[in-house]
Amino acid sequence: MHNHLLPGIDDGSPDADTSLQLIEGLIKLGYNRFVCTPHVIMDVHPNTPETISKASEILTQAVTDRRIPVKLGYSAEYMVNFELDDLIKGRNLITFGNNQVLIEMSYAVESPNLRETIFALASRGYKPILAHPERYPYYHHRISYYEELCDMGCEMQVNMLSLEGYYGKPIRTVAEKLIGMGLISWLGTDMHHHRHLEALTALSTNKRVLNTIDKIKDLKNPYLL
């Protein structure tokens, strides 16, 4: 429910051939269903429902031609900024599952309207999920703030690579802390490229990571192997 496999529309897979290679690698790890979530960042990756659906059509056709037995869906990963406010008001969001919406922030600076965005989404019937909360260093010394966001109705999704230490020890520590607090409901690969696939392959036999995953009490991601 969090990957960048759709070809050529963000900083993930550049083309359908690369997407197929990544998908085939994930199949070997046990995955068989994917919800692709390209970035929507207006000044960097100005994707729309039209650009995302077109990329999905290309990948779906490539999977069909190759006879790869997977199910593909799509949504988006929305940057929390003031442009997102307009998309929410216009109900122009691509959801997945039970009206879920994946949102993210910059790693460098907190989005000043995060709480307002969560409230706006929830009040319109959306179910916001904050992507990779462990990767926002400005919250690492404000652990209780994560609880406040959950209390507002925002679920949270950890990157599995964070648990493997791919982004560094501090991020791994926070990811494990959030799981221990019972705040994580979703896991995602956040797959962008072959280096991520290699790390996920190594993760699949990492007992420390697998034991940590087993501690998630309210895992809602049905696509985890």
PyMOL commands that set and color helices and strands:
alter all, ss='L'
color gray80, all
select helices_A, chain A and resi 16-28+49-66+82-89+114-123+133-135+137-139+143-151+160-164+169-180+194-203+207-214
alter helices_A, ss='H'
color red, helices_A
select strands_A, chain A and resi 33-36+39-40+71-74+77-79+100-104+127-131+155-159+186-188
alter strands_A, ss='S'
color yellow, strands_A
deselect
rebuild
show_as cartoon
